[in-house]
Amino acid sequence: MTELLDFFKTRKQAMVDLLTEMVNYESFSHAKADVDKLAQFMATTCREFGADSVEVLPQTKVGDFVLAKWNPDAAGKPILMMGHLDTVWKIGTLADRPVTINEDGILFGPGAVDMKGGNTIALSAIKGLVDRNALPERPIWVFFNTDEEIGSKASKSMIESLAQDAGLVIVMEPPTPDGALKTRRKGVASYRVRVHGRSSHAGNAPEEGLNAIIELARQALEVNKLNNLRGGTSVSVTMIDGGSAGNVIPEQASMYIDTRTITKMESDRVAKAITNLQPQMPGIKLEIEAVHSRPPMEYDDIMQATFAQCKKIAENIGITVREDSVGGGSDGNFTAAMGIPTLDGIGAHGDGLHALHEQVIINSLPERAALIAGILLDWEFEG
């Protein structure tokens, strides 16, 4: 197995070239036409890399998805690799920040680590095994969605549908800044609370109004009580809006709430409390919208066993892997919550997610490709 790492080191430049080409397709989540171009490129690349089946799945509001399969008719549960094509960077960013590589072997570019580097690794691992005539006779699926950065609303149902048939899900998100896989992620949920009051003239008839901002302030204080920071639960009012003019009692006000939890129990507690908020002023109406949510990725027995097997395979290749917990969510939250063995944070090592210095450590590309190849070759399903 140690020869896998040496083999993929010889593929390093090819991986850099593929990553550079991906980054040069700008793919801001809300720019569907541009994301669709990347989806077509990914579909073509999957075919060139030996996929037996490639589907471009049309979407109306977000970029098209791509589902590629190798050995689709082979026996056994599939290994499902997941990546997202969308980035947080608006179209035109590349003109100011083109792909560059410094003397330390660091590649800079918008979307490089989050997560075009991971997508590069997934496909390069498969291509390497194909070229070695070593691709195992097991179903291997690769799914690329295009709305992960905006909550995966359009792709959630497909992710869950694919995952329910899989024996292992590999999420190609980047590791922590120090290279650890992510075996615990907080659940993420957001809400919007709109307050409907009654306007009136602030000077002539203030008593006739129902002040939506005052009600909103009271609701915000109630929401703030839901925090349990020591227990890992944060409930934060992050944006507010309200009022129409300086001399008008405000009829409308709204707030946006971000919540993070480490257990399903806490997630359910917070969700119930927010969705059951009641007006504190007579005549006021509340409108509560659940904007999006990802359940917690809990550090349960399945997660511990999954990481342990990954660590053993890595050791056989000559690679050390570690684990850690993070506050942000990913599409792996969905699959782990379903009880499907999930490996997350196994993509390109780098830094600067969503930041101007976004970067990939080039030497991590062959190392992670070797690890993915080892998993595809040697993974044993529980039961």
C-alpha positions in Angstrom: 0.0 0.0 0.0 2.9 2.4 0.6 3.5 2.4 -3.2 0.2 4.3 -3.6 1.7 7.4 -2.1 4.8 7.3 -4.4 2.5 6.7 -7.4 0.3 9.7 -6.7 3.3 11.9 -6.1 4.2 11.3 -9.7 0.7 12.7 -10.6 1.1 15.9 -8.6 1.5 18.2 -11.6 -1.5 16.7 -13.3 -3.5 17.4 -10.2 -2.3 21.0 -10.1 -3.3 21.4 -13.7 -6.8 20.0 -13.0 -7.2 22.2 -9.9 -6.1 25.3 -11.8 -8.6 24.5 -14.6 -11.4 24.1 -12.1 -10.6 27.4 -10.3 -10.6 29.1 -13.7 -14.3 28.3 -14.0 -15.8 30.9 -11.7 -18.8 29.4 -9.9 -20.5 31.8 -7.5 -23.5 30.0 -6.0 -26.0 32.5 -7.4 -24.5 32.7 -11.0 -26.3 29.7 -12.5 -25.0 30.1 -16.0 -21.4 30.1 -14.9 -21.9 27.2 -12.5 -23.5 25.2 -15.3 -20.3 25.6 -17.3 -18.3 24.1 -14.5 -20.8 21.3 -14.2 -20.4 20.5 -17.9 -16.6 20.5 -17.5 -16.9 18.1 -14.5 -19.2 15.8 -16.5 -16.7 15.7 -19.4 -13.8 15.1 -17.0 -15.6 12.2 -15.3 -16.2 10.6 -18.7 -12.6 11.0 -19.6 -11.6 9.5 -16.3 -13.5 6.3 -17.1 -16.9 6.8 -15.6 -19.4 4.2 -16.9 -22.4 6.6 -16.3 -22.5 10.4 -16.1 -25.6 12.4 -15.6 -26.0 16.2 -15.6 -29.1 16.8 -13.5 -30.8 20.1 -14.6 -31.8 22.5 -11.9 -34.0 25.6 -12.2 -32.7 28.0 -9.5 -29.1 26.7 -8.9 -26.4 25.2 -11.0 -26.9 21.8 -12.5 -25.8 18.8 -10.5 -23.5 16.0 -11.7 -23.7 12.3 -10.8 -21.0 10.0 -12.1 -20.8 6.2 -11.5 -18.0 3.7 -11.9 -18.9 0.0 -11.8 -22.6 0.8 -11.3 -23.7 -2.8 -11.8 -21.1 -4.3 -9.4 -22.2 -6.1 -6.3 -22.2 -4.4 -2.9 -23.0 -1.1 -1.4 -21.6 2.0 -3.2 -19.0 4.3 -1.8 -20.3 7.8 -2.4 -18.0 10.7 -2.7 -19.6 14.2 -2.5 -18.2 17.6 -3.5 -19.7 21.0 -4.2 -19.0 23.1 -7.3 -20.2 26.5 -6.0 -18.1 29.0 -4.2 -18.7 32.2 -2.3 -16.8 34.3 -4.8 -18.7 36.6 -7.1 -18.0 36.5 -10.9 -15.0 38.7 -11.7 -13.0 37.8 -8.6 -10.6 35.8 -10.7 -9.5 38.9 -12.7 -8.2 40.4 -9.5 -7.0 37.2 -7.9 -5.8 34.7 -10.7 -4.4 31.4 -9.7 -0.8 31.8 -8.5 1.7 29.4 -7.0 4.5 30.6 -4.7 7.9 29.2 -4.1 6.7 27.2 -1.0 4.3 25.1 -3.1 1.1 26.9 -2.1 -1.6 27.5 -4.8 -3.8 30.5 -4.3 -7.1 31.1 -6.0 -10.8 31.7 -5.2 -12.5 28.4 -4.4 -9.2 26.5 -4.4 -9.5 24.9 -1.0 -13.3 25.2 -0.6 -13.6 22.9 -2.4 -12.2 22.5 -5.9 -9.1 21.0 -4.3 -11.2 18.2 -2.8 -13.0 17.6 -6.1 -9.6 17.4 -7.8 -8.5 14.8 -5.3 -11.6 12.6 -5.6 -11.4 12.4 -9.4 -7.6 12.0 -9.5 -7.8 9.1 -7.0 -10.2 7.3 -9.3 -8.2 8.1 -12.4 -5.0 6.9 -10.8 -6.6 3.5 -10.0 -8.0 3.3 -13.5 -4.6 3.9 -15.0 -3.1 1.3 -12.7 -5.8 -1.2 -13.8 -6.6 -1.4 -10.1 -10.0 0.1 -9.7 -11.9 -2.3 -7.4 -15.0 -4.1 -8.6 -17.3 -2.1 -6.3 -19.8 0.6 -7.1 -18.2 4.1 -6.8 -20.4 7.1 -7.1 -19.3 10.8 -7.2 -22.0 13.5 -6.7 -21.3 17.2 -7.2 -24.0 19.7 -6.0 -24.0 23.4 -6.6 -25.7 25.0 -3.6 -23.7 23.9 -0.6 -22.6 27.4 0.2 -26.2 28.6 0.4 -27.6 25.7 2.5 -28.0 22.8 0.0 -31.8 23.4 -0.1 -32.1 22.1 -3.7 -29.7 19.2 -3.2 -30.6 17.9 0.3 -33.2 15.4 -0.9 -30.8 14.0 -3.5 -28.0 13.7 -1.1 -30.1 11.8 1.3 -31.5 9.6 -1.4 -28.1 8.7 -2.7 -26.7 8.2 0.8 -29.3 5.8 2.0 -28.0 3.2 -0.5 -24.3 3.9 0.3 -22.1 2.0 2.7 -19.7 4.9 3.1 -19.9 8.6 2.3 -16.7 10.6 1.7 -17.1 14.4 1.9 -14.4 16.2 0.0 -14.4 19.3 2.2 -11.0 20.5 3.4 -9.6 19.4 6.7 -9.0 21.7 9.6 -6.2 24.2 9.2 -3.8 21.7 10.8 -4.9 18.9 8.6 -7.4 16.9 10.8 -10.5 15.1 9.5 -13.8 16.4 10.9 -15.5 13.8 13.0 -17.8 16.2 14.8 -19.6 19.2 13.3 -22.2 21.4 14.9 -25.7 21.4 13.6 -26.5 24.7 11.9 -30.0 26.2 11.6 -31.2 29.7 10.8 -34.5 31.5 11.3 -36.1 34.7 10.3 -38.6 36.3 12.6 -40.9 39.0 11.2 -42.9 41.2 13.5 -46.1 42.8 12.2 -47.3 45.7 14.2 -49.3 48.9 13.4 -47.9 52.2 12.1 -48.9 55.6 13.4 -47.5 59.1 13.5 -44.8 59.2 16.2 -45.7 62.8 17.2 -49.5 63.1 16.7 -50.7 59.6 17.7 -47.9 57.4 19.1 -50.4 55.6 21.3 -52.3 54.3 18.3 -49.3 52.4 17.0 -48.0 48.9 17.8 -44.2 49.3 17.7 -42.7 46.4 15.8 -39.2 47.3 16.8 -39.9 47.3 20.5 -41.6 43.8 20.1 -38.6 42.6 18.1 -36.2 43.8 20.9 -38.1 41.8 23.5 -38.1 38.7 21.2 -34.4 39.1 20.7 -33.8 39.0 24.4 -35.9 35.9 24.7 -34.0 34.2 21.9 -30.7 35.2 23.6 -31.7 33.2 26.7 -31.5 30.0 24.6 -27.7 30.2 24.6 -25.7 27.5 26.4 -22.2 28.3 25.3 -20.5 26.0 27.7 -22.6 23.2 26.4 -21.8 24.1 22.8 -25.0 25.8 21.9 -25.0 29.3 20.4 -28.1 31.2 19.4 -27.2 34.5 17.8 -29.3 37.4 16.5 -27.1 38.4 13.6 -29.2 40.8 11.5 -32.1 43.2 12.2 -34.2 45.4 10.1 -37.2 47.6 10.7 -39.0 50.9 10.4 -39.9 53.1 7.5 -39.3 56.7 8.6 -38.0 58.7 11.5 -41.4 60.0 12.5 -43.4 56.8 12.1 -44.1 54.1 14.7 -42.7 51.1 12.9 -45.2 48.6 11.5 -42.6 46.0 10.5 -39.3 44.7 11.9 -37.4 41.5 11.4 -34.4 39.6 12.7 -32.2 36.8 11.5 -31.1 34.1 14.0 -28.1 31.8 13.6 -28.0 28.7 15.8 -25.3 26.1 16.3 -25.6 22.9 18.4 -23.6 19.7 19.0 -26.4 17.3 19.7 -29.8 16.6 18.1 -31.4 17.0 21.5 -30.1 20.6 21.7 -31.0 21.2 18.1 -34.6 20.1 18.8 -34.8 22.2 22.0 -33.7 25.4 20.2 -35.9 24.8 17.2 -39.0 24.2 19.3 -38.3 27.4 21.4 -37.9 29.6 18.4 -40.8 28.3 16.3 -43.0 28.6 19.4 -42.2 32.3 20.1 -45.4 34.2 21.2 -46.1 38.0 20.9 -45.5 39.9 24.0 -47.7 42.9 23.0 -51.4 42.5 22.4 -52.2 43.0 18.7 -48.8 42.0 17.4 -48.4 39.2 15.0 -45.2 37.1 14.5 -44.2 35.3 11.4 -41.4 32.7 11.9 -39.5 31.1 9.0 -37.0 28.3 9.2 -34.5 29.4 6.6 -32.3 26.3 6.4 -30.9 23.7 8.7 -28.3 20.9 8.9 -28.4 18.4 11.8 -25.4 18.0 14.0 -22.7 15.5 13.0 -22.4 13.7 16.3 -19.4 11.8 17.6 -21.2 8.5 18.0 -20.1 4.9 17.8 -20.5 4.8 14.0 -18.3 7.9 13.6 -15.6 6.5 15.9 -15.6 3.2 14.0 -15.5 4.9 10.7 -12.5 7.1 11.6 -10.7 4.2 13.1 -10.9 2.2 9.9 -9.7 5.3 7.9 -6.8 5.8 10.3 -5.8 2.1 9.8 -5.8 2.4 6.0 -3.9 5.6 6.2 -1.2 4.0 8.3 -0.9 1.2 5.8 -0.1 3.8 3.1 2.3 5.6 5.3 0.1 8.6 6.2 -0.9 9.9 9.6 -4.5 11.2 10.0 -6.0 12.9 13.0 -9.5 14.0 13.9 -11.1 17.2 15.3 -14.4 19.0 15.8 -15.5 22.2 14.1 -18.4 24.6 14.3 -19.3 24.9 10.7 -21.6 22.4 8.9 -21.3 20.5 5.6 -23.4 18.1 3.5 -21.8 15.4 5.7 -24.1 16.5 8.5 -27.0 15.1 6.5 -25.5 11.7 5.9 -24.0 11.2 9.3 -27.4 12.1 10.9 -28.9 9.3 8.8 -26.6 6.8 10.5 -24.5 6.3 7.3 -20.7 6.0 7.9 -19.3 9.4 6.9 -15.7 10.7 6.5 -15.5 14.5 6.3 -12.7 16.9 5.8 -10.7 14.5 3.7 -10.1 17.1 0.9 -7.2 19.4 0.2 -5.1 20.8 3.1 -4.9 24.5 3.0 -6.2 27.7 4.6 -8.4 30.7 4.0 -11.8 29.3 3.4 -14.0 32.3 2.3 -11.0 34.6 2.7 -8.8 36.6 0.4 -5.8 34.3 1.1 -7.6 31.1 0.2 -4.9 28.5 -0.6 -4.1 24.8 -1.1 -0.9 23.1 0.0 0.1 21.3 -3.2 1.8 18.4 -1.5 -1.5 17.5 0.2 -3.0 16.7 -3.2 -1.1 13.4 -3.9 -1.3 12.5 -0.2 -5.0 12.8 0.0 -5.5 11.1 -3.4 -3.5 8.1 -2.1 -5.7 8.0 1.0 -8.9 8.1 -1.1 -7.5 5.4 -3.4 -6.6 3.2 -0.3 -10.1 3.6 1.0 -11.7 2.6 -2.3 -9.5 -0.4 -2.4 -9.6 -1.7 1.1 -12.8 -0.3 2.8 -14.7 -3.0 4.7 -18.4 -2.3 5.4 -19.7 -3.1 8.9 -22.1 -5.9 9.0 
